[in-house]
């Protein structure tokens, strides 16, 4: 193939402008390959460009920056004291070798040592105060925590008692309701019992009247209204006056009985206490009359005289019957009076009073429940109060902890400040000592023991220290390269005077002040070189290489084989087919292939050779250098 003149011209120009320097990562220059070869004639020789088929393999790709540098002596310093005072000791002599931090000279230290002692005492005092605060903090927090725990315990117990208190109130009300029901039943039973007692008493009175009539008249009888209104004494007696009393008493009792029956009927079935009380009063009055009647009748039969109709035995039977009637009447009266005694107030008996008391108790309990004044409500209010107290104690605990912690932190700050003051005092002591900043040789000492030195720039007495084995190699990097280096990065150095030796240095300083020359902006980079054991002098030149990136054993293609369309790259196979590829790191000659191409593949590339006939000699530059030229000049797209 034959290149167009513009491409050949650009290549020739690039070779003329080439300087010794590796290429950085950039846009890979595409070359148009169509097979064959071309020759470009330059001013000094012939430049040949030919197509070739290459096999893809693996290789290491190292991206580095190369530059020329100059050596200078790194360390030479004039040392002096920065405080006013008198020289107390000089520990070295001129020409003596010293190591870094070796003590060279001292000034009197009375004042700084006193300052250090005072600072140490201040630190101790502040630390003791801190310990006191820490000790009291534990006690204060423990007290506050105990108060919180005590309230939590009380609150837990109170919470636990609320359900039981609620249940107890409920049970008490239920029991009160049952008591009311029981008292109601007892009251109703008492009413029924009283009615039955009155009914029984009236029946007994009726029987007694019949018994009295039967004894006195000796006749058979019929109860109630058929009873004789009048009767005759059937036996002989000897006390007519007593006989009249018995008759009148009988009539009174019979009339009272009939009136009671007429008023209340034959069956007493009344539940009204007041009405029962009235009946009971009338029954007691009637029973009293029956007692009088049986008493008079008993006295009367005592006057009976035996006769043909009534023998002594008959009279004794009469006396016995009447005595029994008298006892029965008395018992009947006592029974009715006992019933009357159960009435505590007019119209009330004890069972009614008990019922009303039970109802009042139930009403009180229900009122307390409704108005929330029960023991359970009191317990819930106690829980609420305990909750309030607990929150207050918790807030107090937090406040105490915060307050104590603030005091402790303040005291810790005080301790730290005192420690800083102590360190400052110790650093101030360092100003009274002159120490070697690096390994070197003492070249000159301008003062001696006893000299009074100033602490300002007017002081001209120094100790001069230098290190002839420590060098700095200074290189200039353009703005494209300098952004890829940083302090602490390693660099390889080959001195022109020692071409067989490679030394290792470390980038020590990057000067950000730009240097402009012929429109090119560059920056100085200082590379520190440790002692080597070789003779290296200030002003020597060296080649410096700084590795900034690397890939090991990766698939790579020659840069001259890469082509581009827009932002995409591809290569051309030996048969002309295109293979899109994803590229990675490039060292200016070869480029890493991340995907799209396998090891062993064959692709089209370019071989560039340059021949020169100057002095009858021929030199050739490989495609590697051609690629560097292409990177610097660049063909048209």
C-alpha positions as CSV (number, residue, x, y, z in Angstrom):
1,X,0.0,0.0,0.0
2,X,1.1,3.6,-0.3
3,X,0.3,6.3,2.2
4,X,-1.0,9.6,1.1
5,X,1.6,12.4,1.2
6,X,0.0,14.1,4.3
7,X,0.5,11.0,6.4
8,X,4.1,10.6,5.2
9,X,4.8,14.2,6.0
10,X,3.3,14.0,9.5
11,X,5.5,10.9,10.2
12,X,8.6,12.7,8.9
13,X,7.8,15.7,11.0
14,X,7.2,13.6,14.1
15,X,10.5,11.9,13.8
16,X,12.2,15.3,13.6
17,X,10.4,16.5,16.7
18,X,10.9,13.3,18.7
19,X,12.5,13.6,22.1
20,X,13.3,10.8,24.6
21,X,10.1,10.2,26.6
22,X,7.5,7.5,26.9
23,X,3.9,7.9,25.8
24,X,1.1,8.3,28.3
25,X,-2.4,6.8,28.0
26,X,-4.1,8.5,25.1
27,X,-6.3,8.1,22.2
28,X,-4.9,5.3,20.1
29,X,-4.0,6.6,16.6
30,X,-5.9,4.7,13.9
31,X,-3.9,3.8,10.7
32,X,-5.6,2.9,7.5
33,X,-4.3,-0.4,6.2
34,X,-5.1,-1.7,2.7
35,X,-2.3,-4.1,2.1
36,X,1.1,-3.7,0.4
37,X,3.6,-1.1,1.6
38,X,4.7,2.5,1.1
39,X,7.9,4.4,1.2
40,X,8.2,8.0,2.4
41,X,11.4,10.0,1.6
42,X,12.7,12.3,4.3
43,X,15.4,14.9,4.3
44,X,18.0,12.6,5.9
45,X,17.0,9.2,4.6
46,X,14.2,6.9,3.6
47,X,11.2,6.1,5.9
48,X,9.5,2.8,5.1
49,X,6.0,1.8,6.1
50,X,4.8,-1.7,5.3
51,X,1.8,-3.8,6.3
52,X,2.3,-7.1,8.2
53,X,0.4,-9.9,9.8
54,X,1.0,-10.2,13.6
55,X,0.0,-13.0,16.0
56,X,-1.7,-11.8,19.3
57,X,0.2,-12.8,22.4
58,X,0.6,-11.9,26.1
59,X,3.1,-9.4,27.6
60,X,3.6,-7.1,30.5
61,X,2.6,-3.5,29.9
62,X,4.3,-0.8,32.0
63,X,3.2,2.8,31.8
64,X,6.0,5.1,33.0
65,X,7.2,8.7,32.7
66,X,10.8,9.3,31.7
67,X,12.7,12.5,32.1
68,X,16.2,13.9,32.5
69,X,17.3,15.2,35.9
70,X,20.2,17.0,37.7
71,X,21.8,16.0,41.1
72,X,22.1,18.5,44.0
73,X,23.4,18.1,47.5
74,X,20.3,17.6,49.7
75,X,21.2,18.5,53.2
76,X,23.3,21.5,54.4
77,X,21.9,23.5,57.2
78,X,23.0,26.4,59.5
79,X,21.7,25.5,63.0
80,X,21.2,28.0,65.7
81,X,19.2,28.4,69.0
82,X,15.9,30.2,68.8
83,X,15.9,31.4,72.5
84,X,17.8,33.9,74.4
85,X,20.3,32.5,76.8
86,X,23.8,31.2,77.7
87,X,25.5,28.2,76.1
88,X,25.9,25.6,78.8
89,X,27.4,22.6,76.9
90,X,28.9,21.9,73.4
91,X,28.9,18.1,72.8
92,X,30.6,17.9,69.3
93,X,33.7,19.2,67.5
94,X,34.2,20.5,64.0
95,X,34.6,17.6,61.5
96,X,32.8,15.2,63.8
97,X,30.2,12.8,62.3
98,X,26.8,12.9,64.0
99,X,23.6,10.9,63.6
100,X,20.2,12.3,63.4
101,X,18.9,13.6,66.7
102,X,22.4,13.6,68.3
103,X,22.7,16.4,70.8
104,X,25.1,19.1,69.5
105,X,24.8,21.8,72.2
106,X,22.7,22.9,75.1
107,X,21.7,26.2,76.8
108,X,21.0,26.7,80.5
109,X,17.6,25.1,81.3
110,X,16.7,26.4,84.7
111,X,13.6,28.3,83.7
112,X,12.1,25.7,81.3
113,X,12.7,22.9,83.8
114,X,10.8,25.0,86.4
115,X,8.0,25.5,83.9
116,X,7.8,21.8,83.2
117,X,7.7,21.0,86.9
118,X,4.9,23.5,87.4
119,X,3.0,22.1,84.4
120,X,3.4,18.5,85.8
121,X,1.9,19.7,89.2
122,X,-1.0,21.3,87.4
123,X,-1.7,18.1,85.5
124,X,-1.6,16.1,88.7
125,X,-4.0,18.5,90.4
126,X,-6.4,18.4,87.5
127,X,-6.2,14.6,87.4
128,X,-7.0,14.3,91.1
129,X,-10.0,16.6,90.7
130,X,-11.1,14.4,87.8
131,X,-10.8,11.2,90.0
132,X,-12.9,12.9,92.7
133,X,-15.6,13.7,90.1
134,X,-15.6,10.2,88.8
135,X,-15.9,8.7,92.3
136,X,-18.7,11.1,93.3
137,X,-20.4,10.4,89.9
138,X,-20.8,6.8,90.7
139,X,-22.3,7.6,94.1
140,X,-24.7,10.3,92.8
141,X,-25.8,8.0,89.9
142,X,-26.2,5.1,92.2
143,X,-28.4,7.2,94.5
144,X,-30.5,8.4,91.6
145,X,-30.7,4.9,90.1
146,X,-31.8,3.4,93.4
147,X,-34.6,6.0,93.7
148,X,-35.7,5.0,90.2
149,X,-35.5,1.3,90.9
150,X,-37.4,1.7,94.2
151,X,-40.2,3.6,92.4
152,X,-40.2,1.0,89.6
153,X,-40.6,-1.7,92.3
154,X,-43.4,0.1,94.0
155,X,-45.0,0.7,90.6
156,X,-44.8,-3.0,89.7
157,X,-46.3,-3.9,93.0
158,X,-49.1,-1.3,92.6
159,X,-49.8,-2.5,89.1
160,X,-50.0,-6.0,90.3
161,X,-52.5,-5.0,93.1
162,X,-54.9,-3.1,90.8
163,X,-56.5,-6.2,89.3
164,X,-56.9,-7.9,92.7
165,X,-58.3,-4.7,94.1
166,X,-60.7,-4.4,91.2
167,X,-61.7,-8.0,91.7
168,X,-62.1,-7.4,95.4
169,X,-64.4,-4.5,94.8
170,X,-66.4,-6.6,92.4
171,X,-66.5,-9.5,94.8
172,X,-67.5,-7.1,97.7
173,X,-70.4,-5.7,95.6
174,X,-71.5,-9.2,94.5
175,X,-71.4,-10.3,98.2
176,X,-73.4,-7.2,99.2
177,X,-76.0,-8.0,96.5
178,X,-76.1,-11.6,97.8
179,X,-76.5,-10.2,101.4
180,X,-79.4,-8.0,100.3
181,X,-81.0,-11.0,98.7
182,X,-80.4,-13.0,101.9
183,X,-81.7,-10.2,104.1
184,X,-84.8,-9.9,101.8
185,X,-85.4,-13.6,102.2
186,X,-84.9,-13.4,106.0
187,X,-87.2,-10.4,106.2
188,X,-89.9,-12.1,104.2
189,X,-89.5,-15.2,106.3
190,X,-89.6,-13.2,109.5
191,X,-92.8,-11.6,108.3
192,X,-94.2,-15.0,107.5
193,X,-93.0,-16.3,110.9
194,X,-94.6,-13.4,112.7
195,X,-97.9,-13.9,110.8
196,X,-97.8,-17.6,111.6
197,X,-97.0,-16.9,115.3
198,X,-99.9,-14.5,115.5
199,X,-102.2,-17.0,113.8
200,X,-101.0,-19.8,116.1
201,X,-101.5,-17.5,119.1
202,X,-105.1,-16.7,118.1
203,X,-105.8,-20.4,117.5
204,X,-104.3,-21.2,120.9
205,X,-106.5,-18.5,122.5
206,X,-109.5,-20.1,120.8
207,X,-108.5,-23.5,122.3
208,X,-108.0,-22.0,125.7
209,X,-111.4,-20.4,125.7
210,X,-112.9,-23.7,124.7
211,X,-111.0,-25.5,127.4
212,X,-112.1,-22.9,130.0
213,X,-115.7,-23.2,129.0
214,X,-115.5,-27.0,129.1
215,X,-114.0,-27.0,132.6
216,X,-116.4,-24.5,134.1
217,X,-119.6,-25.6,132.4
218,X,-118.9,-29.2,132.0
219,X,-120.5,-29.1,128.5
220,X,-119.3,-30.1,125.1
221,X,-118.5,-27.0,123.0
222,X,-118.2,-25.8,119.5
223,X,-115.5,-23.3,118.5
224,X,-116.0,-19.8,117.3
225,X,-119.4,-18.1,116.9
226,X,-121.3,-21.2,118.3
227,X,-119.6,-20.8,121.6
228,X,-121.9,-20.0,124.5
229,X,-122.4,-16.3,125.1
230,X,-123.3,-17.3,128.6
231,X,-122.6,-20.4,130.6
232,X,-123.4,-21.8,134.0
233,X,-121.0,-23.1,136.5
234,X,-121.6,-26.8,136.7
235,X,-119.9,-27.6,140.0
236,X,-120.4,-26.5,143.5
237,X,-118.2,-23.7,144.8
238,X,-117.9,-21.6,147.9
239,X,-116.7,-18.2,146.5
240,X,-119.5,-16.4,144.6
241,X,-117.5,-13.1,144.2
242,X,-114.7,-15.0,142.4
243,X,-117.3,-16.7,140.3
244,X,-118.5,-13.3,139.0
245,X,-115.0,-12.2,138.3
246,X,-114.4,-15.3,136.2
247,X,-117.6,-14.7,134.2
248,X,-116.8,-11.0,133.5
249,X,-113.3,-11.9,132.6
250,X,-114.6,-14.6,130.2
251,X,-117.0,-12.2,128.6
252,X,-114.3,-9.6,128.1
253,X,-111.9,-12.2,126.6
254,X,-114.6,-13.6,124.3
255,X,-115.6,-10.2,123.1
256,X,-112.0,-9.3,122.4
257,X,-111.5,-12.5,120.6
258,X,-114.5,-12.0,118.4
259,X,-113.5,-8.4,117.7
260,X,-110.0,-9.6,116.6
261,X,-111.6,-12.2,114.3
262,X,-114.0,-9.7,112.9
263,X,-111.2,-7.2,112.3
264,X,-108.5,-9.4,110.8
265,X,-110.4,-12.6,109.7
266,X,-109.7,-16.1,110.5
267,X,-106.3,-16.3,108.6
268,X,-103.5,-13.8,109.2
269,X,-101.7,-13.4,105.9
270,X,-100.1,-9.9,106.1
271,X,-96.5,-8.9,105.1
272,X,-96.8,-5.2,106.0
273,X,-94.7,-4.8,109.1
274,X,-96.8,-1.9,110.5
275,X,-100.0,-3.9,110.0
276,X,-98.5,-7.0,111.6
277,X,-97.4,-4.8,114.5
278,X,-101.0,-3.6,115.0
279,X,-102.3,-7.2,114.8
280,X,-99.5,-8.2,117.2
281,X,-100.4,-5.5,119.7
282,X,-104.1,-6.5,119.6
283,X,-103.1,-10.2,120.0
284,X,-100.9,-9.4,123.0
285,X,-103.8,-7.5,124.6
286,X,-106.1,-10.5,123.9
287,X,-103.4,-12.9,125.3
288,X,-103.2,-10.7,128.4
289,X,-106.9,-11.1,128.9
290,X,-106.6,-14.8,128.5
291,X,-103.8,-14.9,131.1
292,X,-106.1,-13.0,133.5
293,X,-109.0,-15.4,132.6
294,X,-107.0,-18.5,133.1
295,X,-105.6,-17.1,136.4
296,X,-109.0,-16.3,137.8
297,X,-110.4,-19.6,136.5
298,X,-107.6,-21.5,138.2
299,X,-108.3,-19.7,141.5
300,X,-112.0,-20.3,141.1
301,X,-111.6,-24.1,140.7
302,X,-109.7,-24.1,143.9
303,X,-113.0,-23.2,145.6
304,X,-114.9,-26.2,144.1
305,X,-116.7,-28.5,146.5
306,X,-117.0,-32.2,145.9
307,X,-120.5,-33.5,145.1
308,X,-122.1,-36.4,143.6
309,X,-121.4,-35.1,140.1
310,X,-117.8,-34.0,140.8
311,X,-115.7,-36.1,143.0
312,X,-112.4,-35.0,144.5
313,X,-110.7,-36.7,141.5
314,X,-112.8,-34.8,139.1
315,X,-112.0,-31.5,140.9
316,X,-108.3,-32.3,140.8
317,X,-108.5,-33.0,137.1
318,X,-110.2,-29.6,136.7
319,X,-107.5,-27.9,138.8
320,X,-104.8,-29.6,136.7
321,X,-106.4,-28.7,133.4
322,X,-106.9,-25.1,134.5
323,X,-103.3,-24.9,135.7
324,X,-102.1,-26.2,132.3
325,X,-104.3,-23.6,130.6
326,X,-102.9,-20.9,132.8
327,X,-99.3,-21.9,131.9
328,X,-100.2,-22.1,128.2
329,X,-101.7,-18.6,128.3
330,X,-98.6,-17.2,130.0
331,X,-96.3,-19.0,127.4
332,X,-98.5,-17.6,124.6
333,X,-98.2,-14.1,126.0
334,X,-94.4,-14.4,126.3
335,X,-94.2,-15.7,122.7
336,X,-96.1,-12.8,121.4
337,X,-94.1,-10.3,123.4
338,X,-90.9,-11.9,122.0
339,X,-92.2,-11.3,118.5
340,X,-92.9,-7.7,119.5
341,X,-89.3,-7.4,120.8
342,X,-87.9,-8.1,117.3
343,X,-89.3,-4.7,116.2
344,X,-86.4,-2.3,116.7
345,X,-88.4,0.8,115.7
346,X,-92.1,1.4,115.3
347,X,-93.0,-0.5,112.2
348,X,-89.6,-2.2,111.8
349,X,-88.3,-5.6,112.9
350,X,-84.7,-6.6,113.1
351,X,-84.8,-8.4,109.8
352,X,-86.1,-5.3,108.1
353,X,-83.4,-3.3,109.7
354,X,-80.8,-5.8,108.6
355,X,-82.3,-5.6,105.0
356,X,-82.2,-1.8,105.0
357,X,-78.6,-1.9,106.4
358,X,-77.6,-4.3,103.6
359,X,-79.2,-2.2,100.9
360,X,-77.5,0.9,102.3
361,X,-74.1,-1.0,102.2
362,X,-74.8,-2.1,98.6
363,X,-75.8,1.4,97.6
364,X,-72.7,2.8,99.2
365,X,-70.4,0.3,97.4
366,X,-72.1,1.0,94.1
367,X,-71.8,4.7,94.6
368,X,-68.1,4.4,95.4
369,X,-67.7,2.4,92.2
370,X,-69.6,4.9,90.2
371,X,-67.7,7.8,91.7
372,X,-64.4,6.0,91.5
373,X,-63.7,6.2,95.3
374,X,-63.2,2.4,95.8
375,X,-60.0,0.9,97.1
376,X,-59.2,-0.1,93.5
377,X,-59.6,3.5,92.3
378,X,-57.4,4.6,95.1
379,X,-54.8,2.0,94.0
380,X,-55.0,3.2,90.4
381,X,-54.5,6.8,91.5
382,X,-51.6,5.5,93.5
383,X,-50.2,3.9,90.3
384,X,-50.7,7.3,88.5
385,X,-48.9,9.1,91.2
386,X,-46.1,6.6,91.2
387,X,-45.8,6.9,87.4
388,X,-45.5,10.7,87.8
389,X,-42.9,10.3,90.5
390,X,-41.0,7.7,88.4
391,X,-40.9,10.1,85.4
392,X,-39.7,12.8,87.7
393,X,-37.0,10.6,89.2
394,X,-36.0,9.4,85.7
395,X,-35.7,13.0,84.6
396,X,-33.7,13.7,87.7
397,X,-31.5,10.7,86.9
398,X,-30.9,12.0,83.4
399,X,-30.3,15.5,84.6
400,X,-27.9,14.2,87.3
401,X,-26.1,12.0,84.7
402,X,-25.9,14.9,82.3
403,X,-24.7,17.3,84.9
404,X,-22.1,15.0,86.3
405,X,-20.9,14.0,82.8
406,X,-20.6,17.7,81.8
407,X,-18.5,18.4,84.9
408,X,-16.4,15.3,84.2
409,X,-16.0,16.3,80.6
410,X,-15.1,19.8,81.6
411,X,-12.5,18.4,84.0
412,X,-11.2,16.1,81.4
413,X,-10.8,19.1,79.1
414,X,-9.0,20.8,81.9
415,X,-6.7,17.8,82.3
416,X,-6.1,17.8,78.5
417,X,-5.4,21.5,78.6
418,X,-2.9,21.0,81.4
419,X,-1.3,18.1,79.5
420,X,-1.1,20.3,76.4
421,X,0.6,22.9,78.6
422,X,3.0,20.3,79.9
423,X,3.8,19.1,76.4
424,X,4.3,22.7,75.3
425,X,6.7,23.2,78.2
426,X,8.6,20.1,77.2
427,X,8.7,21.3,73.6
428,X,9.9,24.6,74.9
429,X,12.7,22.7,76.6
430,X,13.7,21.4,73.1
431,X,14.5,25.0,72.1
432,X,17.3,24.9,74.6
433,X,18.9,21.9,72.8
434,X,20.5,21.9,69.4
435,X,20.1,18.4,67.7
436,X,21.2,17.1,64.4
437,X,18.3,17.1,61.9
438,X,20.0,14.4,59.8
439,X,23.1,12.3,59.6
440,X,26.1,14.4,58.6
441,X,29.3,16.1,59.5
442,X,29.8,19.2,61.7
443,X,31.7,21.6,59.4
444,X,31.7,24.7,61.7
445,X,30.9,25.8,65.2
446,X,30.6,29.6,65.8
447,X,30.0,29.6,69.6
448,X,31.4,28.1,72.8
449,X,30.4,27.4,76.3
450,X,29.4,30.6,78.2
451,X,28.5,32.6,75.1
452,X,25.3,34.6,75.4
453,X,23.2,34.1,72.3
454,X,20.3,36.2,70.9
455,X,17.0,34.8,69.9
456,X,16.4,36.9,66.7
457,X,17.6,37.0,63.1
458,X,20.6,39.2,64.1
459,X,22.3,36.2,65.7
460,X,25.2,35.1,63.4
461,X,26.6,32.2,65.5
462,X,25.7,28.9,64.0
463,X,26.6,25.2,63.8
464,X,26.9,24.2,60.1
465,X,25.9,20.6,59.4
466,X,26.0,18.9,56.0
467,X,25.4,15.4,54.6
468,X,27.5,14.7,51.5
469,X,25.8,11.3,50.9
470,X,22.2,12.5,50.6
471,X,21.2,13.8,47.2
472,X,18.2,15.3,45.4
473,X,17.6,14.6,41.7
474,X,15.4,17.3,40.2
475,X,13.4,16.8,37.0
476,X,11.0,18.9,35.1
477,X,7.7,17.3,34.1
478,X,5.2,18.9,31.7
479,X,1.6,19.5,32.8
480,X,0.4,16.3,31.2
481,X,2.8,14.1,33.1
482,X,3.0,15.8,36.5
483,X,-0.6,15.0,37.4
484,X,0.3,11.3,37.4
485,X,2.9,11.4,40.1
486,X,2.6,11.9,43.8
487,X,4.9,12.2,46.8
488,X,6.2,8.9,48.2
489,X,6.2,7.3,44.7
490,X,9.3,5.3,43.7
491,X,11.5,6.2,40.8
492,X,14.4,4.4,39.0
493,X,17.5,6.5,38.4
494,X,20.4,5.9,36.0
495,X,23.3,8.4,36.1
496,X,25.1,9.2,32.9
497,X,28.3,8.7,34.9
498,X,27.2,5.3,36.1
499,X,25.2,3.9,33.2
500,X,25.5,0.3,34.4
501,X,23.9,1.0,37.8
502,X,20.2,1.7,38.5
503,X,19.3,3.5,41.8
504,X,16.0,3.8,43.5
505,X,14.7,7.1,44.7
506,X,11.5,8.4,46.2
507,X,9.5,11.5,45.1
508,X,10.1,13.8,48.0
509,X,8.5,17.1,46.8
510,X,6.4,18.4,43.9
511,X,6.8,22.1,43.3
512,X,3.5,23.5,42.2
513,X,5.0,26.7,40.9
514,X,4.8,26.5,37.1
515,X,7.9,27.0,34.9
516,X,7.1,28.4,31.4
517,X,9.6,28.1,28.5
518,X,8.8,28.5,24.8
519,X,5.1,28.1,25.6
520,X,5.6,24.9,27.5
521,X,4.5,24.7,31.1
522,X,6.4,22.3,33.4
523,X,6.9,21.7,37.1
524,X,9.9,20.7,39.1
525,X,9.8,17.3,41.0
526,X,12.4,16.5,43.6
527,X,13.4,12.8,44.0
528,X,15.3,11.9,47.2
529,X,18.3,9.5,46.7
530,X,19.6,7.6,49.7
531,X,23.3,6.9,50.2
532,X,24.6,4.5,47.5
533,X,28.2,3.8,48.2
534,X,29.1,5.3,44.9
535,X,30.7,8.6,44.1
536,X,27.9,10.9,43.1
537,X,28.6,14.6,42.8
538,X,26.4,17.6,42.7
539,X,25.6,18.7,39.1
540,X,25.6,15.2,37.6
541,X,22.8,14.3,35.1
542,X,20.6,11.2,35.2
543,X,17.8,9.5,33.4
544,X,14.7,9.1,35.6
545,X,11.8,6.7,35.1
546,X,8.6,6.8,37.2
547,X,6.3,3.9,36.9
548,X,2.7,5.0,37.2
549,X,0.7,1.9,36.2
550,X,1.3,-1.7,35.1
551,X,-0.4,-4.9,33.8
552,X,1.2,-8.3,34.0
553,X,0.8,-11.1,31.4
554,X,-2.2,-9.6,29.5
555,X,-3.4,-10.0,25.9
556,X,-2.0,-7.0,24.0
557,X,-1.9,-5.7,20.4
558,X,0.5,-3.3,18.7
559,X,-0.9,0.2,18.8
560,X,-0.3,0.5,15.0
561,X,-2.8,-2.4,14.6
562,X,-5.7,-0.5,16.3
563,X,-8.2,1.5,14.4
564,X,-11.0,3.7,15.6
565,X,-14.4,4.9,14.5
566,X,-15.8,7.4,16.8
567,X,-15.3,6.2,20.4
568,X,-15.1,2.5,19.3
569,X,-11.8,0.6,18.6
570,X,-11.4,-2.5,16.3
571,X,-8.7,-4.5,14.6
572,X,-8.6,-6.1,11.1
573,X,-8.0,-9.8,10.8
574,X,-5.7,-11.3,8.3
575,X,-8.6,-11.9,6.0
576,X,-9.9,-8.4,6.3
577,X,-12.7,-9.0,8.8
578,X,-13.2,-6.5,11.6
579,X,-13.1,-7.4,15.3
580,X,-14.4,-4.7,17.8
581,X,-12.2,-4.7,20.9
582,X,-12.3,-3.1,24.4
583,X,-8.9,-1.7,25.3
584,X,-7.2,-1.0,28.6
585,X,-3.8,0.2,29.5
586,X,-1.3,1.3,26.8
587,X,2.5,1.9,27.1
588,X,2.6,3.8,23.8
589,X,3.7,0.7,21.8
590,X,1.3,-2.0,22.9
591,X,-2.3,-1.7,24.3
592,X,-4.0,-4.1,26.6
593,X,-7.1,-5.9,25.1
594,X,-9.9,-6.4,27.7
595,X,-12.3,-8.2,25.4
596,X,-13.0,-9.0,21.7
597,X,-9.7,-10.7,20.9
598,X,-8.2,-14.0,21.9
599,X,-4.5,-15.0,22.3
600,X,-3.1,-16.5,19.1
601,X,-5.4,-14.6,16.7
602,X,-3.7,-13.1,13.6
603,X,-4.4,-9.5,12.6
604,X,-3.1,-6.8,10.3
605,X,-0.5,-4.3,11.6
606,X,2.1,-1.8,10.3
607,X,5.9,-2.0,10.4
608,X,7.7,1.4,10.1
609,X,11.4,1.5,9.3
610,X,13.7,4.5,8.9
611,X,17.0,4.2,6.9
612,X,19.8,6.8,6.9
613,X,22.8,6.8,4.6
614,X,24.7,9.5,6.6
615,X,28.4,8.6,6.8
616,X,27.6,5.4,4.9
617,X,25.7,3.9,7.9
618,X,22.1,2.7,7.9
619,X,19.9,2.9,11.0
620,X,16.4,1.6,11.5
621,X,13.7,2.5,14.0
622,X,11.3,-0.2,14.9
623,X,7.5,0.1,14.8
624,X,7.7,0.9,18.6
625,X,9.5,4.2,18.0
626,X,7.2,4.9,15.0
627,X,4.3,4.5,17.3
628,X,5.8,7.0,19.8
629,X,6.2,9.4,16.8
630,X,2.6,8.8,15.8
631,X,1.5,9.6,19.3
632,X,3.4,12.8,19.3
633,X,2.6,14.0,15.8
634,X,-0.5,12.1,15.0
635,X,-1.9,11.3,11.6
636,X,-5.0,12.9,10.3
637,X,-8.3,11.1,10.9
